[in-house]
Amino acid sequence: MKTNSSAVKIVASVLLASVCSPVFALPPRYVGPRVVGPRVVVPVRPVPVPVRPLAPPAASPYRTAVAVQRALSARGYYGGPIDGDIGPGSRAAIRAYQADHGMEVTGEIDGQLLRSLGV
């Protein structure tokens, strides 16, 4: 049987064009299974790890003490130096503020005091 070589070339070019056309192209991320020896290896895409937001840094005791001293000083309860050292003057100011605002009088910096001062 004799074949026409030009007809074969046309059919081959049409087949090649149709297979290589974008309509028949695979998606860019597709990676099919491949045969490695007697096994079929299916590639696995890495699963993105969820990113947890970082917790805000905790305020240092020094900064908290300075903020409390400033707040008490602004309200007229504390007249000493703003040095971050909670000494007898700071404790007396805290006790006076707590007594005037109906809080438990402890002389300690606690959450209720910080909320009340807005610190």
Backbone as ProteinMPNN parsed JSONL, in Angstrom:
{"seq_chain_A": "MKTNSSAVKIVASVLLASVCSPVFALPPRYVGPRVVGPRVVVPVRPVPVPVRPLAPPAASPYRTAVAVQRALSARGYYGGPIDGDIGPGSRAAIRAYQADHGMEVTGEIDGQLLRSLGV", "coords_chain_A": {"N_chain_A": [[0.83, -1.16, 0.0], [0.592, 2.111, -0.894], [1.449, 5.223, 0.457], [0.606, 8.655, 0.675], [3.003, 10.966, 1.176], [2.807, 13.677, 1.707], [0.219, 13.906, 2.66], [0.411, 12.487, 5.01], [2.157, 14.13, 6.418], [0.551, 16.403, 6.751], [-1.564, 15.426, 8.322], [-0.098, 14.687, 10.577], [0.886, 17.186, 11.397], [-1.52, 18.495, 12.021], [-2.468, 16.91, 14.144], [-0.382, 17.307, 15.974], [-0.59, 20.06, 16.391], [-3.134, 20.186, 17.533], [-2.82, 18.737, 19.895], [-0.897, 20.249, 21.212], [-2.153, 22.616, 21.608], [-3.588, 25.356, 23.522], [-6.063, 24.612, 24.473], [-5.986, 21.905, 25.005], [-3.997, 21.818, 26.827], [-2.424, 21.125, 29.949], [-3.25, 22.261, 33.264], [-1.103, 24.768, 34.752], [-0.15, 24.077, 37.333], [-0.453, 21.404, 37.579], [0.854, 18.278, 38.264], [1.448, 15.245, 37.255], [1.121, 11.73, 38.191], [4.074, 9.717, 38.376], [6.056, 7.041, 37.143], [8.186, 5.138, 39.011], [10.398, 2.796, 38.925], [8.974, -0.205, 40.111], [6.885, 1.085, 41.339], [4.282, 3.585, 41.553], [4.63, 6.938, 41.83], [3.051, 9.521, 43.391], [3.039, 12.909, 43.291], [2.999, 15.124, 46.077], [1.476, 18.051, 47.067], [2.766, 20.65, 49.079], [1.185, 21.422, 52.139], [-0.078, 24.502, 53.116], [1.05, 26.058, 56.057], [-0.865, 27.283, 58.691], [-0.583, 30.628, 59.761], [-0.022, 31.889, 62.864], [-0.973, 34.779, 64.592], [1.395, 36.839, 66.223], [1.657, 37.187, 69.727], [1.099, 40.233, 71.477], [3.884, 41.925, 72.912], [4.463, 41.443, 76.355], [3.977, 43.899, 78.849], [6.673, 45.317, 80.591], [7.446, 45.023, 84.095], [8.664, 47.346, 85.022], [7.894, 49.349, 83.142], [5.151, 49.299, 83.548], [5.007, 50.147, 86.211], [6.041, 52.739, 85.963], [4.071, 53.871, 84.336], [1.862, 53.73, 86.061], [2.745, 55.381, 88.153], [2.906, 57.822, 86.748], [0.203, 58.193, 86.035], [-1.018, 58.363, 88.56], [0.285, 60.612, 89.519], [-0.635, 62.545, 87.718], [-3.235, 62.705, 88.56], [-2.984, 63.784, 91.012], [-2.285, 62.257, 93.228], [0.258, 61.285, 93.672], [3.468, 62.46, 94.419], [6.119, 62.0, 94.167], [9.32, 61.007, 92.635], [9.218, 59.946, 89.198], [10.182, 57.021, 88.704], [9.84, 54.319, 88.366], [10.143, 52.688, 90.514], [8.433, 51.072, 92.929], [7.963, 52.188, 95.791], [7.578, 53.159, 99.28], [6.222, 55.66, 99.045], [4.904, 55.46, 96.58], [3.257, 53.272, 97.121], [1.646, 54.328, 99.152], [0.299, 56.289, 97.686], [-1.085, 54.661, 95.9], [-2.725, 53.235, 97.687], [-4.288, 55.375, 98.686], [-5.611, 56.205, 96.34], [-7.022, 53.849, 95.739], [-8.718, 53.702, 97.985], [-10.256, 56.045, 97.66], [-11.664, 55.43, 95.373], [-13.309, 53.287, 95.854], [-12.193, 50.722, 95.828], [-10.635, 47.583, 96.79], [-8.35, 48.095, 99.33], [-5.109, 47.662, 98.908], [-2.602, 48.522, 98.207], [-1.137, 47.537, 96.199], [-0.239, 47.013, 92.741], [-2.693, 46.072, 90.607], [-5.0, 44.407, 88.351], [-7.489, 45.712, 88.498], [-6.802, 48.264, 89.427], [-5.159, 49.126, 87.315], [-7.016, 49.158, 85.181], [-8.778, 51.106, 86.143], [-7.149, 53.362, 86.202], [-6.626, 53.538, 83.558], [-4.443, 52.468, 82.361]], "CA_chain_A": [[0.0, 0.0, 0.0], [1.395, 3.303, -1.073], [0.873, 6.361, 1.182], [0.999, 9.971, 0.202], [3.806, 11.541, 2.265], [2.314, 15.012, 2.06], [-0.986, 13.714, 3.472], [0.883, 12.063, 6.333], [2.714, 15.321, 7.068], [-0.567, 17.279, 7.127], [-2.247, 14.799, 9.461], [0.803, 14.773, 11.727], [0.937, 18.566, 11.866], [-2.822, 18.794, 12.645], [-2.479, 16.228, 15.438], [0.572, 17.984, 16.845], [-1.153, 21.367, 16.731], [-4.275, 20.029, 18.436], [-2.335, 18.277, 21.204], [-0.119, 21.309, 21.832], [-2.936, 23.842, 21.717], [-3.932, 25.691, 24.904], [-7.297, 23.932, 24.875], [-5.63, 20.601, 25.536], [-2.856, 21.931, 27.736], [-2.711, 20.864, 31.36], [-3.059, 23.449, 34.102], [0.322, 24.924, 35.065], [0.253, 23.464, 38.601], [-0.676, 19.967, 37.565], [1.996, 17.388, 38.142], [0.831, 13.924, 37.269], [1.917, 10.655, 38.788], [5.143, 9.205, 37.531], [6.431, 5.665, 37.466], [9.568, 4.989, 39.457], [10.57, 1.364, 39.144], [7.694, -0.916, 40.136], [5.894, 1.882, 42.063], [3.8, 4.842, 40.995], [4.827, 7.995, 42.814], [2.149, 10.647, 43.188], [3.591, 14.051, 44.015], [2.113, 15.735, 47.066], [1.73, 19.481, 47.236], [2.885, 20.996, 50.496], [0.022, 22.086, 52.713], [0.385, 25.714, 53.788], [0.907, 26.068, 57.509], [-1.518, 28.528, 59.101], [0.293, 31.522, 60.511], [-0.674, 32.441, 64.041], [-0.447, 36.106, 64.904], [2.223, 36.897, 67.413], [1.044, 37.882, 70.858], [1.816, 41.471, 71.755], [4.83, 41.731, 74.006], [3.951, 41.811, 77.676], [4.611, 45.099, 79.395], [7.604, 44.991, 81.659], [7.019, 45.585, 85.372], [9.179, 48.716, 85.123], [7.034, 50.241, 82.36], [3.855, 49.365, 84.23], [5.18, 50.98, 87.405], [6.194, 54.123, 85.502], [2.758, 54.313, 83.867], [1.016, 53.926, 87.248], [3.229, 56.587, 88.829], [2.499, 58.985, 85.949], [-1.25, 58.348, 86.134], [-1.319, 58.837, 89.91], [0.803, 61.975, 89.603], [-1.536, 63.405, 86.95], [-4.477, 62.845, 89.33], [-2.664, 64.451, 92.275], [-2.073, 61.305, 94.323], [1.68, 60.943, 93.836], [4.328, 63.622, 94.222], [7.526, 61.587, 94.146], [9.939, 60.875, 91.31], [8.712, 58.9, 88.287], [11.389, 56.216, 88.509], [9.516, 52.906, 88.184], [10.357, 51.97, 91.776], [7.235, 51.153, 93.764], [8.391, 52.254, 97.181], [6.533, 53.538, 100.234], [5.439, 56.787, 98.529], [4.023, 54.94, 95.532], [2.244, 52.416, 97.766], [0.704, 55.213, 99.845], [-0.527, 56.903, 96.655], [-1.976, 53.608, 95.39], [-3.737, 52.992, 98.728], [-5.206, 56.525, 98.722], [-6.43, 56.138, 95.127], [-7.933, 52.718, 95.882], [-9.731, 54.063, 98.984], [-11.143, 57.067, 97.092], [-12.435, 54.897, 94.248], [-14.095, 52.134, 96.29], [-11.517, 49.452, 95.551], [-9.99, 46.952, 97.937], [-7.112, 48.823, 99.597], [-3.986, 46.728, 99.056], [-1.336, 49.189, 97.948], [-0.465, 46.781, 95.132], [-0.709, 47.232, 91.375], [-3.456, 44.923, 90.122], [-5.776, 44.668, 87.148], [-8.54, 46.704, 88.757], [-6.136, 49.565, 89.495], [-4.708, 49.483, 85.96], [-8.208, 49.523, 84.396], [-9.31, 52.359, 86.651], [-6.235, 54.434, 85.789], [-6.53, 53.566, 82.101], [-3.069, 52.081, 81.991]], "C_chain_A": [[0.881, 1.231, 0.0], [0.688, 4.454, -0.358], [1.405, 7.652, 0.606], [1.738, 10.66, 1.354], [3.32, 12.934, 2.65], [1.053, 14.915, 2.913], [-0.609, 13.309, 4.89], [1.426, 13.265, 7.102], [1.599, 16.249, 7.537], [-1.29, 16.72, 8.346], [-1.388, 14.905, 10.711], [0.852, 16.198, 12.275], [-0.373, 18.974, 12.534], [-2.895, 18.146, 14.025], [-1.558, 16.925, 16.433], [0.029, 19.331, 17.3], [-2.304, 21.22, 17.718], [-3.831, 19.583, 19.827], [-1.603, 19.391, 21.935], [-0.909, 22.606, 22.0], [-3.292, 24.111, 23.179], [-5.198, 25.003, 25.385], [-6.983, 22.604, 25.526], [-4.481, 20.648, 26.536], [-3.308, 21.653, 29.169], [-2.547, 22.155, 32.156], [-1.611, 23.553, 34.544], [0.746, 24.247, 36.361], [0.122, 21.951, 38.612], [0.635, 19.223, 37.404], [1.424, 15.991, 38.307], [1.708, 12.884, 37.948], [2.998, 10.188, 37.823], [5.534, 7.825, 38.028], [7.899, 5.645, 37.822], [9.744, 3.521, 39.812], [9.213, 0.683, 39.146], [6.571, -0.103, 40.801], [5.45, 3.087, 41.247], [3.907, 5.878, 42.098], [3.909, 9.157, 42.457], [2.705, 11.82, 43.981], [2.541, 14.671, 44.94], [2.485, 17.196, 47.188], [1.859, 19.778, 48.722], [1.641, 21.748, 50.952], [0.511, 23.339, 53.427], [0.084, 25.655, 55.283], [0.221, 27.366, 57.911], [-0.589, 29.348, 59.997], [-0.501, 32.107, 61.666], [-0.111, 33.825, 64.295], [0.354, 36.071, 66.196], [1.489, 37.651, 68.509], [1.802, 39.184, 71.09], [2.757, 41.267, 72.934], [4.221, 42.21, 75.321], [4.704, 43.035, 78.181], [5.531, 44.688, 80.535], [7.096, 45.597, 82.967], [7.481, 47.034, 85.553], [8.264, 49.693, 84.395], [5.662, 50.387, 82.998], [3.946, 50.276, 85.44], [5.303, 52.457, 87.024], [4.84, 54.67, 85.066], [1.819, 54.577, 85.034], [1.447, 55.193, 87.987], [2.812, 57.851, 88.067], [1.006, 59.253, 86.091], [-1.643, 58.879, 87.513], [-0.852, 60.273, 90.097], [-0.124, 62.951, 88.879], [-2.844, 63.644, 87.7], [-4.242, 63.459, 90.714], [-2.455, 63.534, 93.46], [-0.603, 61.054, 94.618], [2.522, 62.165, 93.524], [5.8, 63.285, 94.163], [8.073, 61.492, 92.734], [9.304, 59.739, 90.5], [9.917, 58.054, 87.902], [11.104, 54.727, 88.306], [9.732, 52.071, 89.421], [9.119, 52.165, 92.65], [7.685, 51.024, 95.221], [7.239, 52.692, 98.074], [5.665, 54.695, 99.732], [4.453, 56.342, 97.45], [2.913, 54.093, 96.134], [1.205, 53.257, 98.504], [-0.237, 55.878, 98.833], [-1.523, 55.89, 96.091], [-3.089, 53.339, 96.398], [-4.758, 54.129, 98.777], [-6.136, 56.499, 97.502], [-7.461, 55.011, 95.245], [-9.052, 53.054, 96.869], [-10.73, 55.065, 98.408], [-12.05, 56.53, 95.988], [-13.159, 53.591, 94.583], [-13.495, 50.781, 95.957], [-10.996, 48.864, 96.851], [-8.62, 47.605, 98.114], [-6.002, 47.82, 99.896], [-2.637, 47.422, 98.924], [-0.529, 48.507, 96.862], [-1.046, 47.167, 93.772], [-1.412, 45.956, 90.93], [-4.275, 45.34, 88.904], [-6.842, 45.727, 87.339], [-7.962, 48.111, 88.809], [-5.729, 50.032, 88.086], [-5.902, 49.892, 85.09], [-8.75, 50.876, 84.837], [-8.446, 53.559, 86.228], [-6.144, 54.547, 84.272], [-5.151, 53.228, 81.591], [-3.102, 50.728, 81.32]], "O_chain_A": [[1.803, 1.357, 0.807], [-0.514, 4.653, -0.532], [2.529, 7.712, 0.109], [1.143, 10.909, 2.403], [3.418, 13.321, 3.815], [0.836, 15.749, 3.792], [-1.24, 13.741, 5.855], [1.18, 13.4, 8.301], [1.697, 16.824, 8.621], [-1.592, 17.453, 9.288], [-1.904, 15.184, 11.793], [0.859, 16.392, 13.491], [-0.354, 19.721, 13.512], [-3.343, 18.781, 14.979], [-1.916, 17.11, 17.596], [0.174, 19.7, 18.466], [-2.444, 22.028, 18.636], [-4.407, 20.009, 20.828], [-1.679, 19.473, 23.161], [-0.366, 23.595, 22.493], [-3.297, 23.185, 23.991], [-5.386, 24.829, 26.59], [-7.637, 22.213, 26.492], [-4.048, 19.609, 27.034], [-4.452, 21.926, 29.535], [-1.789, 23.04, 31.76], [-0.945, 22.53, 34.698], [1.911, 23.87, 36.485], [0.545, 21.295, 39.564], [1.425, 19.515, 36.506], [0.97, 15.617, 39.389], [2.878, 13.127, 38.241], [2.838, 10.262, 36.605], [5.355, 7.499, 39.201], [8.75, 6.075, 37.044], [9.296, 3.063, 40.864], [8.383, 0.957, 38.279], [5.424, -0.551, 40.827], [6.167, 3.547, 40.357], [3.337, 5.709, 43.177], [3.984, 9.706, 41.358], [2.83, 11.741, 45.203], [1.356, 14.726, 44.613], [3.649, 17.544, 47.386], [1.131, 19.208, 49.534], [1.116, 22.601, 50.236], [1.418, 23.261, 54.256], [-1.001, 25.252, 55.702], [0.669, 28.443, 57.519], [0.093, 28.813, 60.871], [-1.533, 32.747, 61.461], [1.101, 34.025, 64.222], [0.015, 35.353, 67.136], [0.79, 38.63, 68.247], [3.02, 39.23, 70.917], [2.447, 40.509, 73.854], [3.555, 43.244, 75.38], [5.907, 43.18, 77.966], [5.197, 43.818, 81.339], [6.378, 46.596, 82.936], [6.782, 47.846, 86.16], [7.895, 50.732, 84.941], [5.079, 51.471, 82.989], [3.053, 51.092, 85.671], [4.733, 53.322, 87.688], [4.498, 55.807, 85.389], [1.057, 55.544, 85.006], [0.603, 55.987, 88.401], [2.409, 58.839, 88.68], [0.589, 60.4, 86.247], [-2.507, 59.749, 87.62], [-1.521, 61.063, 90.763], [-0.371, 64.054, 89.366], [-3.493, 64.671, 87.501], [-5.181, 63.633, 91.491], [-2.449, 64.0, 94.6], [-0.264, 60.643, 95.727], [2.326, 62.826, 92.504], [6.642, 64.181, 94.115], [7.401, 61.842, 91.764], [8.907, 58.711, 91.049], [10.589, 58.326, 86.907], [12.034, 53.949, 88.096], [9.526, 50.858, 89.387], [8.802, 53.283, 93.057], [7.771, 49.935, 95.787], [6.074, 52.612, 97.686], [4.46, 54.695, 99.985], [3.308, 56.795, 97.416], [1.76, 54.182, 95.711], [0.017, 52.935, 98.484], [-1.432, 56.015, 99.094], [-2.678, 56.231, 95.834], [-4.256, 53.225, 96.023], [-5.957, 53.88, 98.895], [-7.333, 56.751, 97.638], [-8.627, 55.192, 94.896], [-10.212, 52.727, 96.619], [-11.931, 54.942, 98.647], [-13.093, 57.118, 95.702], [-13.577, 52.869, 93.678], [-14.221, 49.797, 95.819], [-10.922, 49.543, 97.875], [-7.827, 47.664, 97.175], [-5.952, 47.216, 100.967], [-1.64, 46.954, 99.473], [0.628, 48.855, 96.628], [-2.196, 47.593, 93.673], [-0.802, 44.888, 90.881], [-4.236, 46.497, 88.486], [-7.077, 46.548, 86.452], [-8.567, 49.049, 88.29], [-5.934, 51.19, 87.723], [-5.814, 50.866, 84.342], [-9.136, 51.697, 84.005], [-8.967, 54.635, 85.934], [-5.64, 55.544, 83.754], [-4.75, 53.658, 80.509], [-2.058, 50.208, 80.927]]}, "name": "protein", "num_of_chains": 1, "seq": "MKTNSSAVKIVASVLLASVCSPVFALPPRYVGPRVVGPRVVVPVRPVPVPVRPLAPPAASPYRTAVAVQRALSARGYYGGPIDGDIGPGSRAAIRAYQADHGMEVTGEIDGQLLRSLGV"}
